[in-house]
Amino acid sequence: MGGALAQRPGIGGHAWVFRHWLAGLAGLGCDVLFVDRLEPDMLDDPDSPPEASRQWAWLDDVMAGAGMAGRFAVLYDRGRRCLGLDRAAVVEHCRQAPVLFNVMGYLDDDELLGAVGRRVFVDLDPGFPQFWRALGLHDAFAGHDAFVTVGANLGRAGCAVPDCGLDWIATLPPVDLAAWPAARPLTGRAAARLTSVATWRGPFGPVDHDGVTYGLRVHEFRAYADLPAAVPGARLELALDADAADRPDVDRLQRGGWRIVDPRSAAGDPESYRTYVSGSAGEFLVAKQMYVRTGSGWVSDRSACYLASGRPVVAQDTGLSGHLPTGEGLLTFTDPDSAAAAVAEVTGNASRHAKAARDLAVDCFDAPKVLRTLLDRLEVS
């Protein structure tokens, strides 16, 4: 498996994305290797050895927590160095591997890609890479044999994301249920506290295509700035990563009744992230405008963690109809009024929605089950 993990220290939820995939594949009996890459300009101090960097320490800790000690490598400086396993061992492992799951096409080493039997692009941000290719900005799909996405509607009528002439296989984000047991029931004020962990803008900018702008979370969330006042019995909180330039937006949310906390303190590593999610009464999720406006059917890996913890999710609808059962455990909304109604329903019937949330995770997001289905669709034994 390949992906971008090392250069994003301090983002606990991002680490769990990979931990879930690795645990699910290991649970199927797969011999899993994780390969990342780093460039000198990604380090806090490019003049220091990469082994002494915060990025390397972060990856080492995440891999140890995932039970992957000794089974990962980092290609450094365009592959001229290999940290962790040596390059010869990585190449040999690739030669024996029937499939490489390359998250967002981040692994781009020609020798390693050429050594693997099948190269599968895994799309976690449906819309962005497809529009980039359609606009001639960047082709992340080159060199891959199959294409997987968490956008359930890609390639279907009504979805505005270009399929780029590729056959897309939709999958739900896997979750390691053993690592995310159902949390204890909450009482008092804690039972009304809905949270989420979010970036206000994220690493990608808005995309303009055929006269339509597909924006970011900021462009959707502003409509919900006053939501807390509409559900006075609930407490709404965001562990929000926002730039200093977005301070006016953060101030506006706080005036509207939102509690804003530091995401690095609340969820800056896998354990604190798990504690933050399971200590919430549920999630209130506003999606990126890209996911909503395209009708991509995007499903959040973070929401899967809330559901596994027995914490219901109130999520902005991205086109989920027909893909997941909604109404208990998972409730969707399309505007502030329906959002307020869903929050009131979840906080007013906490026990019922908590049980439904865990049941939904067991039925739909269990990592070995999700990945077994995916391997079957990829015809990988």
VEXDREN-2710 file (C-alpha; in Angstrom, 1 decimal):
% VEXDREN-2710
k/r/px/py/pz
1/MET/0.0/0.0/0.0
2/GLY/1.3/3.5/-0.8
3/GLY/0.2/6.9/0.4
4/ALA/1.0/10.2/1.9
5/LEU/1.3/9.9/5.6
6/ALA/4.8/10.9/6.7
7/GLN/4.5/14.6/5.8
8/ARG/1.3/15.2/7.7
9/PRO/2.3/14.8/11.4
10/GLY/-0.2/16.0/14.0
11/ILE/-3.3/14.9/12.0
12/GLY/-4.7/11.9/13.9
13/GLY/-7.6/11.3/11.6
14/HIS/-5.4/11.0/8.6
15/ALA/-3.3/8.4/10.3
16/TRP/-6.4/6.3/11.0
17/VAL/-7.3/6.2/7.3
18/PHE/-4.2/4.1/6.6
19/ARG/-4.5/2.1/9.9
20/HIS/-8.0/1.0/8.9
21/TRP/-6.8/-0.2/5.4
22/LEU/-3.8/-1.9/6.8
23/ALA/-5.8/-3.6/9.6
24/GLY/-8.4/-4.8/7.1
25/LEU/-5.9/-6.2/4.7
26/ALA/-4.0/-7.9/7.5
27/GLY/-7.3/-9.3/8.8
28/LEU/-7.7/-11.0/5.4
29/GLY/-4.3/-12.7/5.7
30/CYS/-2.5/-10.3/3.3
31/ASP/1.2/-9.7/3.7
32/VAL/1.1/-5.9/3.8
33/LEU/3.9/-3.4/3.2
34/PHE/3.4/0.3/3.5
35/VAL/5.4/2.7/1.3
36/ASP/5.5/6.4/1.6
37/ARG/7.7/9.1/0.1
38/LEU/9.3/12.3/1.4
39/GLU/11.2/15.1/-0.3
40/PRO/13.7/17.4/1.5
41/ASP/11.4/20.4/1.1
42/MET/8.7/18.6/3.1
43/LEU/10.9/18.5/6.3
44/ASP/10.9/21.1/9.0
45/ASP/14.7/21.3/8.6
46/PRO/15.8/20.2/5.1
47/ASP/19.5/20.4/6.3
48/SER/19.0/17.8/9.0
49/PRO/19.0/14.0/8.4
50/PRO/15.4/12.8/7.5
51/GLU/15.7/10.2/10.3
52/ALA/15.9/13.0/12.8
53/SER/12.8/14.8/11.4
54/ARG/9.4/15.1/13.0
55/GLN/7.9/13.5/9.9
56/TRP/9.9/10.3/10.3
57/ALA/9.2/10.1/14.0
58/TRP/5.5/10.6/13.3
59/LEU/5.4/7.8/10.7
60/ASP/7.4/5.4/12.9
61/ASP/4.9/6.0/15.8
62/VAL/1.9/5.5/13.5
63/MET/3.3/2.3/12.0
64/ALA/4.1/0.9/15.4
65/GLY/0.6/1.6/16.6
66/ALA/-0.7/-0.2/13.5
67/GLY/1.4/-3.3/14.2
68/MET/3.5/-2.5/11.1
69/ALA/6.9/-2.1/12.8
70/GLY/9.5/-3.3/10.3
71/ARG/7.0/-3.5/7.4
72/PHE/7.2/0.0/6.0
73/ALA/9.6/2.2/4.0
74/VAL/9.9/5.8/2.9
75/LEU/11.4/6.8/-0.4
76/TYR/13.4/9.9/0.2
77/ASP/14.7/12.5/-2.2
78/ARG/13.1/11.1/-5.4
79/GLY/13.9/7.6/-4.3
80/ARG/17.6/8.1/-4.1
81/ARG/17.4/6.9/-0.4
82/CYS/15.1/4.5/1.3
83/LEU/14.3/4.7/5.0
84/GLY/13.0/1.8/7.0
85/LEU/13.2/-1.3/4.8
86/ASP/16.0/-1.0/2.2
87/ARG/15.0/-0.5/-1.5
88/ALA/16.0/-4.0/-2.6
89/ALA/13.6/-5.5/0.0
90/VAL/10.8/-3.1/-1.1
91/VAL/11.3/-3.9/-4.8
92/GLU/11.3/-7.7/-4.1
93/HIS/8.1/-7.3/-2.0
94/CYS/6.5/-5.4/-4.9
95/ARG/7.4/-8.2/-7.3
96/GLN/5.6/-10.7/-5.1
97/ALA/2.6/-8.5/-4.5
98/PRO/-0.6/-9.0/-6.6
99/VAL/-1.8/-5.5/-6.0
100/LEU/-0.7/-2.0/-4.9
101/PHE/-3.3/0.3/-3.4
102/ASN/-1.9/3.7/-4.2
103/VAL/-3.8/6.4/-2.3
104/MET/-4.4/9.4/-4.4
105/GLY/-1.6/8.2/-6.7
106/TYR/1.0/9.6/-4.3
107/LEU/3.5/6.8/-4.9
108/ASP/5.1/7.6/-8.2
109/ASP/8.3/5.6/-8.3
110/ASP/8.4/4.0/-11.7
111/GLU/10.5/0.9/-10.6
112/LEU/8.1/0.0/-7.8
113/LEU/5.0/0.7/-9.8
114/GLY/6.3/-1.4/-12.6
115/ALA/7.2/-4.3/-10.3
116/VAL/3.6/-4.8/-8.9
117/GLY/1.1/-7.0/-10.7
118/ARG/-1.8/-4.6/-10.5
119/ARG/-1.8/-0.9/-9.6
120/VAL/-5.0/0.5/-8.1
121/PHE/-5.6/4.2/-7.7
122/VAL/-7.6/4.9/-4.4
123/ASP/-9.5/8.2/-4.6
124/LEU/-10.3/9.7/-1.2
125/ASP/-11.2/13.2/-2.5
126/PRO/-13.7/12.5/-5.4
127/GLY/-13.9/15.4/-7.8
128/PHE/-10.5/17.0/-7.3
129/PRO/-8.3/14.6/-9.3
130/GLN/-11.0/14.0/-11.9
131/PHE/-11.4/17.7/-12.6
132/TRP/-7.7/18.2/-12.6
133/ARG/-7.3/15.7/-15.4
134/ALA/-10.3/17.0/-17.3
135/LEU/-8.8/20.5/-17.2
136/GLY/-5.4/19.3/-18.2
137/LEU/-3.8/20.4/-14.9
138/HIS/-2.6/17.0/-13.6
139/ASP/-3.1/13.4/-14.4
140/ALA/-2.9/11.4/-11.2
141/PHE/-4.4/8.3/-12.8
142/ALA/-1.6/7.5/-15.3
143/GLY/0.1/4.2/-14.8
144/HIS/-2.8/2.6/-12.9
145/ASP/-4.8/-0.4/-13.9
146/ALA/-8.0/0.0/-11.8
147/PHE/-9.7/3.0/-10.1
148/VAL/-11.4/2.9/-6.7
149/THR/-13.3/5.8/-5.0
150/VAL/-15.2/6.7/-1.9
151/GLY/-17.5/8.7/-4.2
152/ALA/-20.4/6.3/-4.5
153/ASN/-21.9/8.1/-7.6
154/LEU/-18.9/8.4/-9.8
155/GLY/-19.8/7.3/-13.3
156/ARG/-23.5/7.4/-12.6
157/ALA/-26.1/9.7/-14.1
158/GLY/-26.5/12.9/-12.2
159/CYS/-23.0/13.0/-10.8
160/ALA/-21.1/16.0/-12.1
161/VAL/-17.6/14.5/-11.5
162/PRO/-16.1/13.6/-14.9
163/ASP/-15.3/9.9/-15.0
164/CYS/-12.4/10.6/-17.3
165/GLY/-13.3/7.5/-19.4
166/LEU/-12.4/5.2/-16.5
167/ASP/-14.4/2.5/-14.8
168/TRP/-14.8/3.5/-11.2
169/ILE/-15.3/1.0/-8.4
170/ALA/-17.0/2.5/-5.4
171/THR/-16.1/1.4/-1.9
172/LEU/-17.1/2.5/1.6
173/PRO/-14.2/3.6/3.8
174/PRO/-13.1/0.6/6.0
175/VAL/-13.0/0.9/9.8
176/ASP/-11.2/-1.5/12.2
177/LEU/-14.1/-2.3/14.5
178/ALA/-11.7/-3.9/17.1
179/ALA/-9.9/-0.6/17.4
180/TRP/-13.1/1.3/17.6
181/PRO/-15.4/-0.5/20.1
182/ALA/-18.8/0.9/21.0
183/ALA/-18.2/3.6/23.6
184/ARG/-20.1/3.8/26.9
185/PRO/-23.4/5.8/27.0
186/LEU/-23.1/9.5/27.9
187/THR/-25.2/11.4/30.3
188/GLY/-25.9/15.0/31.2
189/ARG/-24.4/17.8/29.0
190/ALA/-22.0/15.3/27.4
191/ALA/-25.0/13.5/25.8
192/ALA/-25.8/16.7/23.8
193/ARG/-22.3/17.5/22.5
194/LEU/-21.9/16.9/18.8
195/THR/-18.5/17.4/17.3
196/SER/-16.4/17.1/14.2
197/VAL/-12.7/17.4/13.2
198/ALA/-12.3/19.5/10.1
199/THR/-10.1/21.7/7.9
200/TRP/-11.7/25.0/6.9
201/ARG/-10.0/25.0/3.4
202/GLY/-7.6/22.0/3.2
203/PRO/-4.7/21.5/0.7
204/PHE/-6.7/21.8/-2.5
205/GLY/-8.2/25.0/-4.0
206/PRO/-11.7/25.4/-5.6
207/VAL/-12.1/24.1/-9.1
208/ASP/-13.9/25.9/-11.9
209/HIS/-15.3/23.7/-14.7
210/ASP/-17.9/24.5/-17.4
211/GLY/-18.8/27.7/-15.6
212/VAL/-19.4/26.1/-12.2
213/THR/-17.2/26.6/-9.2
214/TYR/-16.8/23.6/-6.9
215/GLY/-15.5/25.0/-3.5
216/LEU/-14.4/23.8/-0.1
217/ARG/-15.9/23.2/3.3
218/VAL/-15.7/26.9/4.1
219/HIS/-18.1/27.6/1.2
220/GLU/-20.7/25.3/2.6
221/PHE/-20.3/25.9/6.4
222/ARG/-21.0/29.6/6.4
223/ALA/-24.7/28.8/5.9
224/TYR/-24.7/26.9/9.2
225/ALA/-23.0/29.6/11.3
226/ASP/-26.2/30.2/13.4
227/LEU/-27.2/26.6/13.7
228/PRO/-26.6/26.3/17.5
229/ALA/-29.3/28.8/18.2
230/ALA/-31.8/26.7/16.3
231/VAL/-31.1/23.7/18.5
232/PRO/-30.7/25.2/22.0
233/GLY/-30.6/21.7/23.6
234/ALA/-27.5/20.7/21.7
235/ARG/-23.8/21.7/22.0
236/LEU/-22.0/22.0/18.7
237/GLU/-18.2/21.9/18.6
238/LEU/-15.5/21.9/15.9
239/ALA/-11.9/20.8/16.2
240/LEU/-11.2/23.2/13.3
241/ASP/-8.0/23.7/11.4
242/ALA/-8.2/27.2/10.0
243/ASP/-5.5/29.6/8.8
244/ALA/-5.0/32.9/10.5
245/ALA/-6.4/34.6/7.5
246/ASP/-9.7/32.9/8.2
247/ARG/-10.1/34.4/11.6
248/PRO/-13.2/36.4/10.6
249/ASP/-14.9/33.1/9.7
250/VAL/-13.9/31.5/13.0
251/ASP/-15.1/34.6/15.0
252/ARG/-18.4/34.4/13.1
253/LEU/-18.9/30.7/14.0
254/GLN/-18.2/31.5/17.7
255/ARG/-20.7/34.4/17.6
256/GLY/-23.2/31.9/16.3
257/GLY/-22.7/29.6/19.2
258/TRP/-20.1/27.2/17.9
259/ARG/-17.4/26.0/20.3
260/ILE/-14.1/26.0/18.4
261/VAL/-11.1/23.9/19.7
262/ASP/-7.6/23.3/18.5
263/PRO/-7.5/20.2/16.3
264/ARG/-3.8/19.5/17.2
265/SER/-4.7/19.4/20.9
266/ALA/-8.0/17.6/20.6
267/ALA/-7.0/15.1/17.9
268/GLY/-3.4/15.5/17.0
269/ASP/-2.4/11.8/17.1
270/PRO/-4.4/8.5/16.7
271/GLU/-5.1/8.0/20.4
272/SER/-6.3/11.5/21.1
273/TYR/-8.4/11.4/17.9
274/ARG/-10.1/8.2/19.0
275/THR/-10.7/9.7/22.5
276/TYR/-12.2/12.9/21.0
277/VAL/-14.5/11.0/18.7
278/SER/-15.7/8.4/21.2
279/GLY/-16.1/11.1/23.9
280/SER/-18.6/12.9/21.7
281/ALA/-22.3/12.3/21.6
282/GLY/-22.1/12.1/17.8
283/GLU/-20.9/14.0/14.7
284/PHE/-22.3/17.0/12.9
285/LEU/-20.6/17.0/9.5
286/VAL/-20.6/19.7/6.8
287/ALA/-18.9/18.4/3.7
288/LYS/-16.7/20.1/1.1
289/GLN/-18.7/22.0/-1.5
290/MET/-17.0/19.8/-4.1
291/TYR/-18.7/16.7/-2.7
292/VAL/-22.1/18.3/-2.3
293/ARG/-22.4/20.3/-5.5
294/THR/-21.2/17.3/-7.7
295/GLY/-23.5/14.8/-6.0
296/SER/-20.5/12.5/-5.7
297/GLY/-21.9/10.3/-2.9
298/TRP/-18.8/10.9/-0.9
299/VAL/-18.7/9.0/2.4
300/SER/-16.4/10.2/5.3
301/ASP/-13.8/7.9/6.9
302/ARG/-14.2/10.1/10.0
303/SER/-18.0/9.4/10.1
304/ALA/-17.2/5.7/9.9
305/CYS/-15.2/6.1/13.1
306/TYR/-18.1/7.9/14.9
307/LEU/-20.5/5.2/13.8
308/ALA/-18.2/2.4/15.0
309/SER/-18.0/4.1/18.4
310/GLY/-21.8/4.0/18.6
311/ARG/-21.9/7.7/18.0
312/PRO/-24.6/8.8/15.5
313/VAL/-23.7/11.0/12.6
314/VAL/-25.7/14.0/11.2
315/ALA/-24.1/14.5/7.8
316/GLN/-24.7/16.9/4.9
317/ASP/-26.1/14.9/2.0
318/THR/-23.7/14.3/-0.8
319/GLY/-26.0/12.0/-2.8
320/LEU/-26.1/9.0/-0.4
321/SER/-29.6/7.9/-1.3
322/GLY/-29.6/4.2/-2.1
323/HIS/-26.1/3.6/-0.9
324/LEU/-26.5/3.7/2.9
325/PRO/-29.5/3.4/5.2
326/THR/-30.3/6.7/6.7
327/GLY/-32.8/7.9/9.4
328/GLU/-31.3/6.0/12.4
329/GLY/-27.7/6.2/13.4
330/LEU/-27.0/8.2/10.2
331/LEU/-29.1/11.2/9.4
332/THR/-28.6/13.5/6.5
333/PHE/-29.6/17.1/5.8
334/THR/-29.6/19.5/2.9
335/ASP/-30.1/22.9/4.5
336/PRO/-30.1/24.6/8.0
337/ASP/-33.7/23.7/8.8
338/SER/-33.2/20.0/8.1
339/ALA/-29.9/20.1/9.9
340/ALA/-31.6/21.5/13.0
341/ALA/-34.3/18.9/12.9
342/ALA/-31.7/16.1/12.5
343/VAL/-29.6/17.4/15.4
344/ALA/-32.7/17.6/17.6
345/GLU/-33.7/14.1/16.7
346/VAL/-30.3/12.6/17.5
347/THR/-29.9/14.4/20.8
348/GLY/-33.5/13.7/21.8
349/ASN/-33.3/9.9/21.1
350/ALA/-29.7/9.3/22.0
351/SER/-29.8/5.6/22.9
352/ARG/-31.7/4.5/19.8
353/HIS/-29.4/6.3/17.5
354/ALA/-26.3/5.1/19.3
355/LYS/-27.3/1.5/18.8
356/ALA/-28.2/2.1/15.2
357/ALA/-24.9/3.8/14.6
358/ARG/-22.8/0.8/15.8
359/ASP/-25.1/-1.6/13.9
360/LEU/-24.6/0.4/10.7
361/ALA/-20.8/0.3/11.2
362/VAL/-20.8/-3.5/11.7
363/ASP/-23.0/-4.1/8.7
364/CYS/-21.4/-1.7/6.3
365/PHE/-17.9/-0.5/7.3
366/ASP/-16.2/-3.5/8.9
367/ALA/-12.7/-3.4/7.3
368/PRO/-12.1/-7.0/6.4
369/LYS/-15.6/-7.2/4.9
370/VAL/-15.3/-4.0/2.9
371/LEU/-11.9/-4.9/1.6
372/ARG/-12.8/-8.5/0.8
373/THR/-15.6/-7.2/-1.4
374/LEU/-13.2/-4.7/-3.0
375/LEU/-10.6/-7.4/-3.7
376/ASP/-13.3/-9.6/-5.2
377/ARG/-14.4/-6.8/-7.5
378/LEU/-10.8/-6.2/-8.5
379/GLU/-10.5/-10.0/-9.2
380/VAL/-7.6/-10.2/-6.8
381/SER/-7.3/-13.4/-4.9
END
